[in-house]
């Protein structure tokens, strides 16, 4: 186990890493921090907001592939690592009353079960800091709110080998505490939702931007 600092950012869709905290991640990468973005969904139900791309049949029919390519490019530009959790975009419901969410989407997944996929990433990467959205998702998109939920469960669950037995090297934590006692000398991950607590490892405020096709 090295002493290199590791930061994990948990996002809902491809492009969130570019619009929410990109400058902060790039700053820490430039300082030698190992940064991993975990993307919960493929952004399959995103909207095309770039006027120049609206009406493009290929993009409309292959938005998942287009957003994956954009994620690849963002990863290279920011110098980060990135992993997919593989859940399906829920879309942003609109109307009054709001329509039901589509069957099989991320926001309708069982929280504990979905968090198990993030637990695997935490145990593998072993970050000292995890960032994600607040309980409102940053804005009330069902996938952003679900991202918050599974991040909070996974933060504690990564150390709970009874709840998540897969992977016997998981650290042990004391519930209700944001600290973790590890067998190694690696510092514990700190719970940090935007804006990050100044008591934790506090990145400066800053966001990046992208000319991507979609937002979800």
KOLPA-462541 format. One record per residue: x, y, z of N, C-alpha, C, O in turn. Coordinates in steps of 0.05 Angstrom, whole numbers, plus 5000, padded with zeros to 4 digits. Each point is the difference from the previous one (the first is absolute). Layout:
residues N
XYZXYZXYZXYZ ...
This chain:
residues 216
501749765000498350245000501850255000501650035018 498050144962501650244999498750235016497849975009 503750244994499050235014498650204982499350225009 500349724965498850184982497150065008498549825008 500850434990497250085006498249914978500750014976 496949905031498049914981497350135005499049995023 499950124957497450145001498049864981500649954977 497149975034497949884983497650204999499150105020 500049964955497750164995497849834988500449884979 497350115035497849834990497950174986498950195012 500749764963498150154983497849834989500249764998 497750384993497749864990500249924971499349784991 501750414992500049974971502750094989501450155012 499249744964502350124985499350294993497850054990 504050125015500050304997499850135027500850245002 498249625019500050125026502850065010500550195015 501449634978502750045008501250264988501950115010 497049974967501050244987498750265009501250214999 496349765010498550245008500050045030499150225010 501849595005499850025029502749915013500449775006 501350424997502649945014502349944982502049905010 497850144964502249934982502650145006502149885001 497750385005502450165006501349905025502549995002 495949945018501149895025501549744996502249975010 496549854974501449754995502650044984502049875007 497950304973502450054984502250125018502449944996 496950235023501950125018501449785016502550005003 495949825008501349795017501549804983502149905010 497050044966501649834982502750134995502149865001 498050404995502550144995501950005024502450034997 496449925026501649995025500749715007501149955022 498349864961500849735004497949835014500649775007 497050334997497949845013498849814979499650084977 499949685031498749804983497050045001498849965022 499950124957497250075000498449804983500749954977 497249945035498349814986497150115000499050075021 499849954955497250064998498549744996500649844983 497350125034498249784997497450104988498750175013 500549744964497650094986497849795003500449784991 497450305021497949805007498549904976499349774999 500150414981498349924977501550074974502050135000 496849774979501150064973498950254988500750074977 497450065036498850244989498249954976499850174982 498949605018498549914976497650184994499150024978 499850125043497650164996500650305002498250155007 504249934988500850285001498750164978499249894979 500550375025498950184980502350134985502150055011 497450014963502050134983499550305003498150114989 503750035025499750285005501650184981499450244998 502549644988501650164982498450054974499449814986 499850445009498350054976501149904974498549924982 504250085015501249914975499749704996500249904977 499249955045499849714997497149905002499549774995 498750415011497249925002498949924972500650144981 498049655018498949904974501949814986499349904979 503150065032501949814988499049715006500149925024 499149944956498849735004502049815012499249835017 503350184975501949815011500350045030499949815016 500450454992500350055029497549925015500249895022 497550174967497549935013499749705004499049905020 501949944960499749715001502349865014499749775008 502650374995502349875012501250185023502450015003 495850125012501050195020501749865021501950125011 497649634995501749855019502849994991501950055015 498549874959502749984989501450274998502450025005 496050194988501250274998500950095027502250125003 496249835017500850105027502349845011501750105015 498549654978502349845008502650114988502150015013 497750064961502350124987500850275013502450055004 495650115003500650255014501349955027501850155008 497349645005501349935026502949924996501750075016 498849784963502849924994501750254996502350015009 496650184976501550254995500450165025502250115005 495849915012500250155025502149875018501550145014 498549594987502049865016502850074992501850045017 498749974957502750074990500750295006502250065008 495950124989500550295005500650055029501850155007 496649735011500350055028502249845013501050065022 499949724965502149845011499049815022501649935018 495950004982498849845021499749714991500249944976 499249895043499049734994497050015001498850185012 499949614977497150015000498949714998501149834986 496850125029498649745000497050044998498950205009 499849614978497150004997498749805020501149795004 496750295008498549815017498049844983499249785008 500050334969498349844982497050035003498649834989 500550365027497150045003498950164976501550134986 495849865011498750134977498850265009498650025020 502150194965499050275004496950005004498649874985 500650285035497150025006498650214984497550004998 504050194990498850234987498950205021499949945023 499550304967498950215018497150024994499250124980 499049785038497250014995499050295000500850165017 497349904965498950274999497049984997499049804988 499650405022497150004998498750035027501349985021 496150064979498550035025497349864996498250094987 501649675026501949885018502349874985499949964976 502349995038502349884988499449714991498649865015 502350064962499649724991501749815017501950085012 497349664989501649815014502749964987500350044976 501749885040502649954990500049734984498449825006 503350164974500049764983501049765015501850015016 496949764979500849755013502949944995501050024978 500449895043502849914997502050235001502449954997 496750295009501850235000501550015027499249875020 502950294980501850025024498450095025500449885021 497950324976498750115023498049805013499350045023 500049754963498249805012501449755010498849825010 503950184988501549785010499849995031499650215013 500849564998500249975029502650145009502149954990 497650245029502350165008502349835010502350044992 497249775026502149845012501449834979502449975000 496049924982501149834979501750174980502349924993 496750315000501550184982502550105013502150024987 497850035039502450105014502149795000502450065002 496949684997501949794999502050024977502349935002 496750184975501850034977502050225006502349994991 496950225023501950215007501949915022502350085000 496749755018501849885020502449874987502350035010 497249824969502249874986502150204990502449945003 496750284987501950204990501550135023502450054998 496350005024501350125024502149815011502250095006 497149664996501949805011502449974981502349955010 497350074965502149974981501950244999502449975000 496450274999501550254997501150105027502150135001 496449835020500750085028500650305001502350085007 495750094987500550295001500150105028498749895018 502850334986499950145026497750205000499050075022 500150014955497850204998498049904978500849914979 496650115028497949944981498250254998499150105020 500449994956498150224996497649914984500249824983 497550305023497649944985498150235004500750215012 496849764980498050215003498850005029500249815014 498450414993498650015025497449844997499449884979 499050125042497549845000498050094980498149854994 502250404995498250094979501149954972498850084980 503549795019501249944974501450234986500849974977 499450265036501050244986497750134986499750255002 498649604985497450084990498449754999501149784999 496250245002498449765005499749814977497749924993 504450004996500049784980499949745015501749965018 496649854975499849755015502749855001500549865020 501150154959502549865000502150135019501649865012 498350404989501850145018499349955030501849965016 495650034989499249935028500749725006500949945023 498849874958500749725005503049985003500949835016 500650324970502950005003500850075028501849885012 496950334999500650075028499349775018501649935018 496149944978499249795018502049775000500849905021 499950004956501849774999502850075010501449835011 499450434985502750085009500150005031502049915011 495850185002500050005029500049715011501349945019 497149884968499949725009502749874995501049855017 500250204959502549874993502350105018501949845006 498150415002502150115017500249835025502249935009 495550015004500049845024500449704992501449865014 497350064965499949714993502749894991500449765002 501450414988502649914991501549875023501849834995 497650245029501349895024498449785013500849885020 496850074970498249815012500149734985498649974980 503049855030500349744986497749815004499849804987 498550275032497649835004497850084980498749834988 500950435008498050094981500949964972498449924982 504250125013501149974973502449815002502350095001 497249655000502249815005502049974977502249905004 497050174972501849964977502550185003499850245002 502549634998502550155004500750005029499150175015 502649644993500649975029502050205011500550005024 500650174959502050205009498850265007501450205004 495949824998498750255006500850105028500349845018 500150434985500650115026497649985018497849974991 502750065035497850005020499650285009501950155005 495549934998499450275009498349985025498849805006 501050435008498150035022497750154989500350234991 497349665009497650134989499550265015500350025024 498850184960499450265011502550185001499950235008 502349664983502550155000501050034971499549824983 501850405011501150044973502949914999501450064981 499549795039502749914999500149694998498149875008 504050034981500249724995502749915010502150134996 497949645018502549885009500849784980498449824996 503950204992500949824979502249825010501550085019 498849694969502249835006502650134990502249955011 497650214967502350134989500350275013498550085018 503550084973500450265010498550224984500450235005 498049684975498650204984498050155016498649885017 501250394980498050155015497249914992499649894979 498550175039497349924995498750194980500850234998 497349664986498550184982498350195017498949925021 500850324970498450205014497450044984500050024976 497850005039497550064987499950304993500450175018 499249894957500150284991498250044977500649924977 497150205027498250074978500250294994500750165017 498849924958500450274992498150195015497649935003 503350305007502850085001501549855021498849945021 503749994974501549845019500350145027500450245001 499649605020500450115027502850105003501949874991 498450365021502750115004501549845020502550025003 496149805012501449835020501349774986501849885011 497350054965501249784985502150124981500950235004 499849624976501950094980498550174981498749894982 501450375019498150184987501150104973501750175000 497349724978500750124974498950284997497950055011 503550124976498950274995497649994982499749814984 498650395017497650004983500950044971501950164995 496849694987500850034972498749794984499949775008 499250304968498849814982501150034973500950224992 499049574993500850024972497650024982497750015010 502849994964497750014981500749824977502449954994 495649974992500449844976498150084978498050125006 502749814970498250064978498649744992499549964976 499849895043498749744995497350014988498850224998 500249554994497449994987497750015020497850104993 502649815031497749935017500250095028502250075010 495549945003499950055029497849845011497849994988 502649885035497949835011500250025030498449885014 
